[in-house]
Amino acid sequence: MNMFRETDINKFLNGRQFFILTAVLFVVAAWIASFSGRVPLQGSTSGICYTSAAVLSITPVVSLLLNAAGMVGVCALLSFLNRSFSFVRNMTYVFSSSYLLLAIANPYIITHLYDGTMLSLVVMVVAWIMFSTYLSPYPQRRVYLSFTILSACCMFQYAFVYLLPVFFIGFMQMRAVSLRSVLAMVFGLATPFWIVLGTGMVSLDSLMAPKLLNVWDGLDLSQSRFMIVSLAVTVLFTAVLIGVNVLQIIRYKMQVRAYNGFFLVLSFFTMLMMAIDYNNALVYQPVLNICLAVQMAHTFTIKNYLRRYIPYLLFALICMAVFVWRVMY
């Protein structure tokens, strides 16, 4: 009977019901945090051509709702991606629940619509396009579309620039890179700039270069102690779980290895950008949360020991405790 109950707990945590419960908790937490004065901290909201669309003057309530919808949308895209391409061994909602719990633990990223939410949404949309090109004989249109989207986003927030090499490597992992694909990528990158420069909407002398501040120059424990610790813990756990899971992942078939290889590359580049572009560290955090959530889903489904619900419930409780502490502190 005890074994039966523990099996049920594992199934509950792995299933849709726990994700729905987490989504409700996330919306409530976001609403509470919005009254605490916690707002996303960004060193820059500018892109190569324009200012980020996330800083448009919208009411706080609308901004809160849009951000919540965007983060829940990331969860839906994660589930849809796994259902379509099965990059995690079993059908699971653990990555979706984990993504929302990680967001709850950091009130700074759940109170207003900001560039981090947009960045994570674009990552998931373009990842779906990219995954669909695996061994495709004619991937050029999807390569063009992917890099057109990324290029257009770079115009509004330069944090998107780092996704260009990530997705180029990703298409190589999908075995979708050829001379035609490279040309499609180049034309995709050029198209948005060709349009705005050719129509006179933007002049060449108004283009803005990124202003990067590395983590050591920007380190200020007195002002951002919690943010630094939060990012460090997220990076550490992501690296640890990658190390735990990679030996099992390399035993999967080549196609699944390619999909998971993309998340490994995305993890590495995101961690690197947090150090190089410390000003926008919180912009990159939702993407790193995606990477950590995927690794947690692997750990939960690969390790089939009976009491695997215990560390996961402990993780959930820690996230909620950190939220309460940060809102009340």
Solvent accessible surface area in square Angstrom, and as a share of the most:
residue,aa,sasa,rsa
1,M,163,0.73
2,N,90,0.46
3,M,130,0.58
4,F,128,0.53
5,R,152,0.55
6,E,10,0.05
7,T,47,0.27
8,D,59,0.31
9,I,62,0.31
10,N,4,0.02
11,K,135,0.57
12,F,87,0.36
13,L,1,0.01
14,N,34,0.18
15,G,17,0.16
16,R,134,0.49
17,Q,117,0.52
18,F,18,0.07
19,F,29,0.12
20,I,92,0.47
21,L,102,0.51
22,T,3,0.02
23,A,17,0.13
24,V,86,0.50
25,L,62,0.31
26,F,0,0.00
27,V,73,0.42
28,V,75,0.43
29,A,4,0.03
30,A,1,0.01
31,W,117,0.41
32,I,79,0.40
33,A,0,0.00
34,S,36,0.24
35,F,149,0.62
36,S,32,0.21
37,G,60,0.58
38,R,37,0.14
39,V,67,0.39
40,P,22,0.14
41,L,82,0.41
42,Q,44,0.20
43,G,45,0.43
44,S,22,0.14
45,T,36,0.21
46,S,32,0.20
47,G,2,0.02
48,I,41,0.21
49,C,14,0.08
50,Y,62,0.24
51,T,77,0.45
52,S,4,0.02
53,A,61,0.47
54,A,15,0.12
55,V,76,0.44
56,L,120,0.60
57,S,120,0.77
58,I,72,0.37
59,T,81,0.47
60,P,93,0.59
61,V,77,0.44
62,V,66,0.38
63,S,6,0.04
64,L,8,0.04
65,L,102,0.51
66,L,85,0.42
67,N,0,0.00
68,A,11,0.08
69,A,64,0.50
70,G,9,0.08
71,M,0,0.00
72,V,45,0.26
73,G,22,0.21
74,V,0,0.00
75,C,0,0.00
76,A,58,0.45
77,L,49,0.24
78,L,0,0.00
79,S,8,0.05
80,F,96,0.40
81,L,2,0.01
82,N,4,0.02
83,R,132,0.48
84,S,54,0.35
85,F,35,0.15
86,S,62,0.40
87,F,0,0.00
88,V,1,0.01
89,R,105,0.38
90,N,64,0.33
91,M,93,0.41
92,T,0,0.00
93,Y,21,0.08
94,V,0,0.00
95,F,0,0.00
96,S,0,0.00
97,S,0,0.00
98,S,0,0.00
99,Y,1,0.00
100,L,0,0.00
101,L,3,0.01
102,L,19,0.10
103,A,0,0.00
104,I,2,0.01
105,A,18,0.14
106,N,1,0.01
107,P,0,0.00
108,Y,34,0.13
109,I,0,0.00
110,I,0,0.00
111,T,1,0.00
112,H,48,0.21
113,L,30,0.15
114,Y,8,0.03
115,D,4,0.02
116,G,0,0.00
117,T,0,0.00
118,M,77,0.34
119,L,0,0.00
120,S,0,0.00
121,L,42,0.21
122,V,20,0.11
123,V,0,0.00
124,M,1,0.00
125,V,63,0.36
126,V,0,0.00
127,A,0,0.00
128,W,99,0.35
129,I,13,0.07
130,M,0,0.00
131,F,1,0.01
132,S,35,0.22
133,T,0,0.00
134,Y,31,0.12
135,L,105,0.52
136,S,22,0.14
137,P,106,0.67
138,Y,156,0.59
139,P,6,0.04
140,Q,39,0.17
141,R,215,0.78
142,R,76,0.28
143,V,4,0.02
144,Y,81,0.31
145,L,85,0.42
146,S,0,0.00
147,F,2,0.01
148,T,29,0.17
149,I,46,0.24
150,L,0,0.00
151,S,2,0.01
152,A,34,0.27
153,C,27,0.16
154,C,3,0.02
155,M,7,0.03
156,F,82,0.34
157,Q,2,0.01
158,Y,13,0.05
159,A,1,0.01
160,F,10,0.04
161,V,53,0.31
162,Y,10,0.04
163,L,0,0.00
164,L,38,0.19
165,P,58,0.36
166,V,0,0.00
167,F,0,0.00
168,F,65,0.27
169,I,56,0.29
170,G,0,0.00
171,F,3,0.01
172,M,103,0.46
173,Q,48,0.21
174,M,0,0.00
175,R,137,0.50
176,A,4,0.03
177,V,55,0.32
178,S,55,0.36
179,L,136,0.68
180,R,161,0.59
181,S,3,0.02
182,V,49,0.28
183,L,87,0.43
184,A,12,0.09
185,M,30,0.13
186,V,74,0.43
187,F,125,0.52
188,G,0,0.00
189,L,52,0.26
190,A,46,0.36
191,T,26,0.15
192,P,11,0.07
193,F,41,0.17
194,W,188,0.66
195,I,94,0.48
196,V,11,0.06
197,L,56,0.28
198,G,62,0.60
199,T,91,0.53
200,G,62,0.59
201,M,124,0.55
202,V,11,0.07
203,S,59,0.38
204,L,132,0.66
205,D,132,0.69
206,S,55,0.35
207,L,61,0.30
208,M,79,0.35
209,A,82,0.64
210,P,64,0.40
211,K,164,0.70
212,L,94,0.47
213,L,58,0.29
214,N,61,0.31
215,V,32,0.19
216,W,199,0.70
217,D,102,0.53
218,G,16,0.15
219,L,69,0.34
220,D,51,0.27
221,L,99,0.49
222,S,89,0.58
223,Q,156,0.69
224,S,19,0.12
225,R,134,0.49
226,F,26,0.11
227,M,16,0.07
228,I,28,0.14
229,V,80,0.46
230,S,21,0.13
231,L,14,0.07
232,A,57,0.45
233,V,70,0.40
234,T,11,0.06
235,V,44,0.25
236,L,107,0.53
237,F,110,0.46
238,T,0,0.00
239,A,52,0.40
240,V,77,0.44
241,L,26,0.13
242,I,35,0.18
243,G,44,0.42
244,V,64,0.37
245,N,1,0.00
246,V,45,0.26
247,L,116,0.58
248,Q,43,0.19
249,I,7,0.04
250,I,98,0.50
251,R,181,0.66
252,Y,28,0.11
253,K,138,0.59
254,M,91,0.41
255,Q,62,0.28
256,V,17,0.09
257,R,85,0.31
258,A,12,0.09
259,Y,2,0.01
260,N,1,0.00
261,G,13,0.12
262,F,0,0.00
263,F,1,0.00
264,L,46,0.23
265,V,26,0.15
266,L,0,0.00
267,S,1,0.01
268,F,123,0.51
269,F,42,0.17
270,T,0,0.00
271,M,41,0.18
272,L,74,0.37
273,M,29,0.13
274,M,12,0.05
275,A,40,0.31
276,I,63,0.32
277,D,0,0.00
278,Y,18,0.07
279,N,55,0.28
280,N,0,0.00
281,A,0,0.00
282,L,0,0.00
283,V,1,0.00
284,Y,0,0.00
285,Q,4,0.02
286,P,1,0.00
287,V,0,0.00
288,L,0,0.00
289,N,1,0.01
290,I,0,0.00
291,C,1,0.00
292,L,7,0.03
293,A,0,0.00
294,V,0,0.00
295,Q,1,0.01
296,M,24,0.11
297,A,0,0.00
298,H,0,0.00
299,T,33,0.19
300,F,10,0.04
301,T,3,0.02
302,I,20,0.10
303,K,77,0.32
304,N,97,0.50
305,Y,111,0.42
306,L,57,0.28
307,R,120,0.44
308,R,43,0.16
309,Y,26,0.10
310,I,87,0.44
311,P,68,0.43
312,Y,9,0.04
313,L,66,0.33
314,L,104,0.52
315,F,35,0.15
316,A,6,0.04
317,L,109,0.54
318,I,94,0.48
319,C,7,0.04
320,M,60,0.27
321,A,62,0.48
322,V,41,0.24
323,F,17,0.07
324,V,78,0.45
325,W,131,0.46
326,R,16,0.06
327,V,34,0.19
328,M,156,0.70
329,Y,158,0.60
